[in-house]
Amino acid sequence: YTKWRTNLTNRHVQGLAELPQEGGNLLIITKSLKDVMCLYEMGFNAVAASSETTFIPDDIIKSLRSKWKHIVIIYDRDAAGMQNARKYSKQFKLDAIFVHKKFKAKDISDAVKANGFSIVKDWLTKTVERYV
């Protein structure tokens, strides 16, 4: 009953305060703080809304777009993640990518846990190299 209860709103963007003020080439929007931290350790800038079904407000997206050349969504490789990634991809004209099936994981942090940090980092670096 109370497992997923929270007092966060969609204005609570995890990782936002840690982003470089000047922006950069690539920003990843993901679905959890654990994935933000994992991506940060890989050398990627990332933020996450308070949940996968809550998206970052339009005004914050607009501000991020003014500072970042490319913004990409990486949500879970499951029904909810793929459905919401598609929805936000259409709404905000953002590309969406998912953890490759070969990793047998739904998200970045699970892929790292199951396959190793450098293997997943190498895959992601190649996957997003067109944005960098």
ZATI-39926 format. One line per field, with one value per atom (N, C-alpha, C): atom name; residue in one letter; y, x, z. Coordinates in nm, 2 decimals. Each point is the difference from the previous one (the first is absolute). Example, Ala and Ser with C-alpha at 12.3 -4.5 7.8 and 13.67 -1.06 7.14 Angstrom:
REM residues 2
atomo N / CA / C / N / CA / C
residuo A / A / A / S / S / S
Y -0.57 / 0.12 / 0.12 / 0.11 / 0.11 / 0.11
X 1.32 / -0.09 / 0.09 / -0.04 / 0.09 / -0.08
Z 0.78 / 0.00 / 0.00 / -0.07 / 0.00 / 0.08
END
This chain:
REM residues 132
atomo N / CA / C / N / CA / C / N / CA / C / N / CA / C / N / CA / C / N / CA / C / N / CA / C / N / CA / C / N / CA / C / N / CA / C / N / CA / C / N / CA / C / N / CA / C / N / CA / C / N / CA / C / N / CA / C / N / CA / C / N / CA / C / N / CA / C / N / CA / C / N / CA / C / N / CA / C / N / CA / C / N / CA / C / N / CA / C / N / CA / C / N / CA / C / N / CA / C / N / CA / C / N / CA / C / N / CA / C / N / CA / C / N / CA / C / N / CA / C / N / CA / C / N / CA / C / N / CA / C / N / CA / C / N / CA / C / N / CA / C / N / CA / C / N / CA / C / N / CA / C / N / CA / C / N / CA / C / N / CA / C / N / CA / C / N / CA / C / N / CA / C / N / CA / C / N / CA / C / N / CA / C / N / CA / C / N / CA / C / N / CA / C / N / CA / C / N / CA / C / N / CA / C / N / CA / C / N / CA / C / N / CA / C / N / CA / C / N / CA / C / N / CA / C / N / CA / C / N / CA / C / N / CA / C / N / CA / C / N / CA / C / N / CA / C / N / CA / C / N / CA / C / N / CA / C / N / CA / C / N / CA / C / N / CA / C / N / CA / C / N / CA / C / N / CA / C / N / CA / C / N / CA / C / N / CA / C / N / CA / C / N / CA / C / N / CA / C / N / CA / C / N / CA / C / N / CA / C / N / CA / C / N / CA / C / N / CA / C / N / CA / C / N / CA / C / N / CA / C / N / CA / C / N / CA / C / N / CA / C / N / CA / C / N / CA / C / N / CA / C / N / CA / C / N / CA / C / N / CA / C / N / CA / C / N / CA / C / N / CA / C / N / CA / C / N / CA / C / N / CA / C / N / CA / C / N / CA / C / N / CA / C / N / CA / C / N / CA / C / N / CA / C / N / CA / C / N / CA / C / N / CA / C / N / CA / C / N / CA / C / N / CA / C / N / CA / C / N / CA / C / N / CA / C / N / CA / C / N / CA / C / N / CA / C / N / CA / C / N / CA / C / N / CA / C / N / CA / C / N / CA / C
residuo Y / Y / Y / T / T / T / K / K / K / W / W / W / R / R / R / T / T / T / N / N / N / L / L / L / T / T / T / N / N / N / R / R / R / H / H / H / V / V / V / Q / Q / Q / G / G / G / L / L / L / A / A / A / E / E / E / L / L / L / P / P / P / Q / Q / Q / E / E / E / G / G / G / G / G / G / N / N / N / L / L / L / L / L / L / I / I / I / I / I / I / T / T / T / K / K / K / S / S / S / L / L / L / K / K / K / D / D / D / V / V / V / M / M / M / C / C / C / L / L / L / Y / Y / Y / E / E / E / M / M / M / G / G / G / F / F / F / N / N / N / A / A / A / V / V / V / A / A / A / A / A / A / S / S / S / S / S / S / E / E / E / T / T / T / T / T / T / F / F / F / I / I / I / P / P / P / D / D / D / D / D / D / I / I / I / I / I / I / K / K / K / S / S / S / L / L / L / R / R / R / S / S / S / K / K / K / W / W / W / K / K / K / H / H / H / I / I / I / V / V / V / I / I / I / I / I / I / Y / Y / Y / D / D / D / R / R / R / D / D / D / A / A / A / A / A / A / G / G / G / M / M / M / Q / Q / Q / N / N / N / A / A / A / R / R / R / K / K / K / Y / Y / Y / S / S / S / K / K / K / Q / Q / Q / F / F / F / K / K / K / L / L / L / D / D / D / A / A / A / I / I / I / F / F / F / V / V / V / H / H / H / K / K / K / K / K / K / F / F / F / K / K / K / A / A / A / K / K / K / D / D / D / I / I / I / S / S / S / D / D / D / A / A / A / V / V / V / K / K / K / A / A / A / N / N / N / G / G / G / F / F / F / S / S / S / I / I / I / V / V / V / K / K / K / D / D / D / W / W / W / L / L / L / T / T / T / K / K / K / T / T / T / V / V / V / E / E / E / R / R / R / Y / Y / Y / V / V / V
Y -0.12 / 0.12 / 0.13 / 0.00 / 0.12 / -0.01 / -0.11 / -0.02 / 0.11 / 0.05 / 0.10 / 0.14 / 0.02 / 0.13 / 0.10 / 0.12 / 0.11 / 0.14 / 0.09 / 0.14 / 0.09 / -0.07 / 0.08 / 0.04 / 0.11 / 0.05 / -0.02 / 0.03 / 0.00 / 0.11 / 0.09 / 0.11 / -0.05 / -0.11 / -0.06 / -0.08 / 0.06 / -0.07 / -0.05 / -0.13 / -0.05 / 0.01 / 0.06 / 0.02 / 0.14 / 0.07 / 0.14 / 0.09 / 0.00 / 0.09 / -0.04 / -0.12 / -0.04 / 0.02 / 0.04 / 0.02 / 0.13 / -0.01 / 0.12 / 0.12 / 0.12 / 0.11 / 0.04 / -0.02 / 0.04 / -0.10 / -0.12 / -0.10 / -0.08 / -0.05 / -0.08 / -0.07 / -0.10 / -0.07 / -0.10 / -0.08 / -0.11 / 0.00 / 0.00 / -0.02 / -0.12 / -0.09 / -0.11 / 0.01 / -0.02 / 0.00 / -0.15 / -0.04 / -0.13 / -0.01 / -0.11 / -0.01 / -0.02 / 0.00 / -0.02 / 0.07 / 0.03 / 0.06 / -0.11 / -0.12 / -0.11 / 0.00 / 0.02 / 0.01 / 0.13 / 0.11 / 0.12 / -0.01 / -0.07 / -0.01 / -0.10 / -0.10 / -0.10 / 0.07 / 0.08 / 0.07 / 0.10 / 0.07 / 0.09 / -0.06 / -0.12 / -0.07 / -0.04 / -0.02 / -0.03 / 0.12 / 0.12 / 0.13 / 0.07 / -0.04 / 0.06 / 0.09 / 0.11 / 0.08 / -0.05 / -0.01 / -0.05 / 0.06 / -0.01 / 0.05 / -0.10 / 0.00 / -0.09 / 0.07 / -0.02 / 0.05 / -0.09 / 0.04 / -0.07 / -0.14 / -0.04 / -0.13 / -0.01 / -0.13 / -0.02 / 0.05 / 0.01 / 0.04 / 0.15 / 0.07 / 0.14 / 0.06 / 0.10 / 0.05 / 0.14 / 0.05 / 0.13 / 0.10 / 0.11 / 0.10 / 0.07 / 0.05 / 0.07 / 0.11 / 0.09 / 0.11 / -0.05 / -0.11 / -0.05 / -0.07 / -0.07 / -0.05 / 0.11 / 0.11 / 0.11 / 0.06 / 0.01 / 0.05 / -0.09 / -0.13 / -0.10 / 0.00 / 0.02 / 0.00 / 0.13 / 0.10 / 0.12 / -0.02 / -0.10 / -0.03 / -0.12 / -0.10 / -0.13 / -0.01 / -0.04 / -0.02 / -0.12 / -0.11 / -0.12 / -0.05 / -0.04 / -0.06 / -0.13 / -0.11 / -0.13 / -0.06 / -0.08 / -0.07 / -0.14 / -0.05 / -0.14 / -0.05 / -0.06 / -0.06 / -0.15 / -0.06 / -0.15 / -0.07 / -0.11 / -0.09 / -0.09 / 0.06 / -0.08 / 0.08 / -0.05 / 0.06 / 0.15 / 0.02 / 0.14 / 0.09 / -0.04 / 0.08 / 0.03 / -0.10 / 0.02 / 0.09 / -0.02 / 0.08 / 0.15 / 0.02 / 0.14 / 0.07 / -0.08 / 0.06 / 0.04 / -0.08 / 0.03 / 0.12 / 0.01 / 0.12 / 0.13 / 0.00 / 0.12 / 0.03 / -0.11 / 0.02 / 0.08 / -0.04 / 0.07 / 0.14 / 0.01 / 0.13 / 0.11 / -0.04 / 0.09 / -0.01 / -0.09 / -0.03 / -0.03 / -0.10 / -0.05 / -0.15 / -0.04 / -0.14 / -0.08 / -0.13 / -0.09 / -0.12 / -0.05 / -0.12 / -0.09 / -0.13 / -0.09 / -0.09 / -0.05 / -0.10 / -0.11 / -0.04 / -0.11 / -0.13 / -0.08 / -0.12 / -0.10 / 0.01 / -0.10 / 0.01 / 0.11 / 0.02 / -0.07 / -0.04 / -0.06 / 0.08 / 0.13 / 0.09 / 0.11 / 0.05 / 0.11 / 0.14 / 0.02 / 0.13 / 0.00 / 0.12 / 0.01 / -0.06 / 0.03 / -0.05 / -0.15 / -0.06 / -0.15 / -0.06 / 0.07 / -0.05 / -0.01 / 0.11 / 0.00 / -0.11 / -0.02 / -0.10 / -0.14 / -0.03 / -0.13 / -0.02 / 0.11 / -0.02 / 0.07 / 0.09 / 0.07 / 0.14 / 0.09 / 0.14 / 0.03 / -0.05 / 0.05 / -0.06 / -0.11 / -0.06 / 0.09 / 0.04 / 0.08 / 0.14 / 0.05 / 0.14 / 0.00 / -0.10 / -0.01 / 0.00 / -0.08 / -0.01 / 0.14 / 0.06 / 0.13 / 0.11 / 0.00 / 0.10 / -0.01 / -0.12 / -0.03 / 0.04 / -0.03 / 0.03 / 0.15 / 0.08 / 0.14 / 0.08 / -0.06 / 0.08 / 0.09 / -0.02 / 0.09 / 0.13 / 0.01 / 0.12 / 0.08 / -0.06 / 0.06 / 0.08
X 0.08 / -0.08 / 0.09 / 0.10 / 0.08 / 0.14 / 0.02 / 0.14 / 0.04 / -0.08 / 0.04 / -0.05 / -0.05 / -0.05 / 0.11 / -0.02 / 0.10 / -0.06 / 0.07 / -0.05 / 0.07 / 0.08 / 0.06 / -0.10 / 0.03 / -0.09 / 0.09 / -0.06 / 0.07 / 0.11 / 0.00 / 0.10 / 0.13 / -0.01 / 0.12 / 0.08 / 0.10 / 0.08 / 0.13 / 0.01 / 0.12 / 0.12 / 0.11 / 0.12 / 0.01 / -0.10 / -0.01 / 0.11 / 0.01 / 0.09 / 0.15 / 0.03 / 0.13 / 0.05 / -0.09 / 0.03 / 0.09 / 0.09 / 0.08 / -0.09 / 0.02 / -0.08 / -0.01 / 0.11 / 0.01 / -0.06 / -0.04 / -0.05 / 0.10 / -0.03 / 0.10 / -0.07 / 0.07 / -0.05 / -0.12 / 0.01 / -0.09 / -0.05 / -0.13 / -0.07 / -0.09 / 0.00 / -0.08 / -0.11 / -0.13 / -0.11 / -0.03 / 0.01 / -0.03 / -0.10 / -0.03 / -0.11 / 0.03 / 0.12 / 0.03 / 0.14 / 0.01 / 0.12 / 0.12 / -0.03 / 0.10 / 0.06 / -0.08 / 0.04 / 0.08 / -0.05 / 0.08 / 0.14 / 0.01 / 0.13 / 0.09 / -0.06 / 0.07 / 0.05 / -0.08 / 0.04 / 0.11 / -0.01 / 0.10 / 0.13 / 0.01 / 0.12 / 0.06 / -0.09 / 0.05 / 0.05 / -0.03 / 0.04 / -0.11 / -0.12 / -0.12 / -0.07 / -0.06 / -0.08 / -0.14 / -0.07 / -0.14 / -0.08 / -0.13 / -0.10 / -0.12 / -0.08 / -0.11 / -0.12 / -0.12 / -0.12 / -0.02 / -0.09 / -0.03 / -0.05 / -0.05 / -0.04 / -0.01 / -0.01 / 0.00 / -0.13 / -0.11 / -0.13 / -0.02 / 0.10 / 0.00 / 0.11 / -0.04 / 0.11 / 0.04 / 0.11 / 0.05 / -0.08 / -0.04 / -0.09 / 0.06 / -0.09 / 0.03 / 0.10 / -0.01 / 0.09 / 0.14 / 0.01 / 0.14 / 0.06 / -0.09 / 0.05 / 0.05 / -0.08 / 0.04 / 0.14 / 0.02 / 0.12 / 0.12 / -0.03 / 0.11 / 0.03 / -0.10 / 0.02 / 0.09 / -0.01 / 0.08 / 0.15 / 0.03 / 0.14 / 0.06 / -0.09 / 0.05 / -0.03 / 0.10 / -0.01 / -0.10 / 0.02 / -0.08 / -0.05 / -0.13 / -0.06 / -0.06 / 0.04 / -0.05 / -0.07 / -0.10 / -0.07 / 0.05 / 0.03 / 0.04 / -0.09 / -0.11 / -0.09 / 0.01 / -0.07 / 0.01 / -0.05 / 0.06 / -0.04 / -0.11 / -0.12 / -0.12 / -0.12 / -0.12 / -0.11 / -0.02 / 0.00 / -0.02 / 0.11 / 0.13 / 0.11 / -0.01 / -0.03 / 0.00 / -0.12 / -0.11 / -0.12 / 0.02 / 0.06 / 0.02 / 0.11 / 0.11 / 0.10 / -0.05 / -0.09 / -0.06 / -0.09 / -0.07 / -0.09 / 0.08 / 0.10 / 0.08 / 0.09 / 0.04 / 0.08 / -0.08 / -0.13 / -0.09 / -0.03 / -0.03 / -0.04 / 0.11 / 0.13 / 0.11 / 0.10 / -0.03 / 0.09 / 0.14 / 0.00 / 0.13 / 0.02 / 0.12 / 0.03 / -0.01 / -0.04 / 0.00 / 0.08 / 0.08 / 0.07 / -0.02 / 0.03 / -0.02 / 0.12 / 0.02 / 0.11 / -0.02 / 0.11 / -0.01 / -0.04 / -0.08 / -0.06 / 0.11 / 0.12 / 0.10 / 0.05 / -0.03 / 0.04 / -0.10 / -0.12 / -0.10 / -0.03 / -0.02 / -0.02 / -0.10 / -0.08 / -0.09 / 0.05 / 0.11 / 0.05 / 0.16 / 0.06 / 0.14 / 0.06 / -0.05 / 0.06 / -0.01 / -0.11 / -0.01 / 0.09 / 0.02 / 0.09 / 0.14 / 0.04 / 0.14 / 0.01 / -0.10 / 0.01 / 0.01 / -0.07 / 0.00 / 0.12 / 0.05 / 0.10 / 0.13 / 0.01 / 0.13 / 0.00 / 0.06 / 0.00 / 0.06 / 0.12 / 0.06 / -0.07 / -0.06 / -0.07 / -0.12 / -0.08 / -0.11 / 0.04 / 0.10 / 0.05 / 0.05 / 0.07 / 0.04 / -0.11 / -0.10 / -0.12 / -0.07 / -0.02 / -0.08 / 0.08 / 0.13 / 0.09 / -0.01 / -0.01 / -0.01 / -0.14 / -0.10 / -0.14 / -0.03 / 0.06 / -0.03 / 0.11 / 0.09 / 0.11 / -0.04 / -0.12 / -0.05 / -0.04 / -0.03 / -0.04 / 0.12 / 0.11 / 0.12 / 0.08
Z 0.00 / 0.00 / 0.00 / 0.08 / 0.01 / -0.07 / -0.07 / -0.05 / -0.10 / -0.09 / -0.09 / 0.03 / 0.12 / 0.04 / 0.01 / -0.05 / 0.01 / 0.01 / 0.05 / 0.00 / -0.10 / -0.10 / -0.10 / -0.11 / -0.06 / -0.11 / -0.13 / -0.12 / -0.12 / -0.01 / 0.09 / 0.00 / 0.07 / 0.07 / 0.06 / -0.11 / -0.06 / -0.10 / 0.06 / 0.01 / 0.06 / -0.09 / 0.05 / -0.07 / -0.06 / 0.00 / -0.07 / 0.06 / 0.14 / 0.06 / -0.03 / -0.04 / -0.02 / -0.15 / -0.08 / -0.14 / -0.02 / -0.10 / -0.02 / -0.04 / 0.05 / -0.03 / -0.15 / -0.06 / -0.14 / -0.10 / 0.05 / -0.09 / -0.07 / -0.12 / -0.07 / -0.12 / -0.05 / -0.12 / 0.03 / 0.10 / 0.02 / 0.15 / 0.01 / 0.13 / -0.01 / 0.10 / 0.00 / 0.10 / -0.04 / 0.10 / 0.02 / 0.13 / 0.03 / 0.11 / 0.06 / 0.09 / 0.15 / 0.04 / 0.14 / 0.04 / 0.12 / 0.05 / -0.01 / 0.02 / -0.01 / -0.14 / -0.10 / -0.14 / -0.03 / 0.06 / -0.01 / 0.05 / 0.12 / 0.06 / -0.08 / -0.05 / -0.09 / -0.12 / -0.07 / -0.12 / 0.03 / 0.12 / 0.04 / 0.01 / 0.06 / 0.01 / -0.13 / -0.10 / -0.14 / -0.07 / 0.06 / -0.07 / -0.07 / 0.02 / -0.07 / 0.10 / -0.05 / 0.08 / -0.01 / 0.11 / 0.00 / 0.11 / -0.03 / 0.10 / 0.00 / 0.10 / 0.01 / 0.07 / -0.05 / 0.06 / 0.13 / 0.08 / 0.12 / -0.02 / -0.12 / -0.03 / -0.16 / -0.05 / -0.14 / -0.06 / 0.08 / -0.05 / 0.02 / 0.06 / 0.02 / -0.09 / -0.08 / -0.08 / 0.04 / -0.04 / 0.04 / -0.06 / 0.07 / -0.05 / -0.12 / -0.09 / -0.12 / 0.02 / 0.10 / 0.02 / 0.03 / 0.07 / 0.03 / -0.12 / -0.08 / -0.13 / -0.09 / -0.01 / -0.08 / 0.05 / 0.13 / 0.05 / -0.04 / 0.02 / -0.03 / -0.15 / -0.09 / -0.14 / -0.04 / 0.08 / -0.04 / 0.04 / 0.08 / 0.04 / -0.06 / -0.04 / -0.05 / -0.15 / -0.07 / -0.15 / -0.02 / 0.07 / -0.02 / 0.14 / 0.00 / 0.12 / -0.05 / 0.07 / -0.03 / 0.12 / -0.02 / 0.10 / 0.01 / 0.12 / 0.02 / 0.12 / -0.04 / 0.10 / 0.01 / 0.08 / 0.02 / -0.13 / -0.03 / -0.10 / 0.05 / 0.03 / 0.04 / -0.06 / 0.02 / -0.06 / 0.04 / 0.13 / 0.05 / -0.05 / 0.01 / -0.05 / -0.14 / -0.09 / -0.14 / -0.04 / 0.07 / -0.03 / 0.03 / 0.12 / 0.04 / -0.08 / -0.03 / -0.09 / -0.13 / -0.06 / -0.13 / 0.01 / 0.11 / 0.02 / 0.01 / 0.08 / 0.02 / -0.12 / -0.07 / -0.12 / -0.11 / -0.01 / -0.09 / 0.05 / 0.12 / 0.06 / -0.01 / 0.03 / 0.01 / -0.11 / -0.10 / -0.11 / 0.05 / 0.09 / 0.05 / -0.04 / -0.03 / -0.03 / 0.13 / -0.02 / 0.11 / -0.03 / 0.09 / -0.02 / 0.13 / -0.02 / 0.11 / 0.01 / 0.12 / 0.03 / -0.10 / -0.07 / -0.09 / 0.06 / -0.08 / 0.05 / 0.05 / -0.07 / 0.04 / 0.14 / 0.07 / 0.14 / 0.09 / -0.05 / 0.09 / 0.12 / -0.02 / 0.11 / -0.05 / 0.09 / -0.04 / 0.00 / 0.08 / 0.01 / 0.01 / 0.00 / 0.00 / 0.12 / 0.12 / 0.12 / 0.01 / -0.04 / 0.00 / -0.10 / -0.12 / -0.10 / 0.05 / 0.08 / 0.05 / 0.11 / 0.08 / 0.10 / -0.06 / -0.11 / -0.06 / -0.10 / -0.06 / -0.10 / 0.02 / 0.09 / 0.03 / -0.05 / 0.07 / -0.02 / -0.14 / -0.03 / -0.12 / -0.13 / 0.01 / -0.12 / -0.03 / 0.10 / -0.02 / -0.04 / 0.06 / -0.04 / -0.14 / -0.05 / -0.14 / -0.09 / 0.03 / -0.08 / -0.01 / 0.11 / 0.01 / -0.07 / 0.02 / -0.07 / -0.15 / -0.05 / -0.15 / -0.04 / 0.08 / -0.03 / -0.02 / 0.09 / 0.00 / -0.07 / -0.07 / -0.06 / -0.10 / -0.07 / -0.10 / 0.07 / 0.13 / 0.07 / 0.05 / 0.01 / 0.07 / -0.10
END
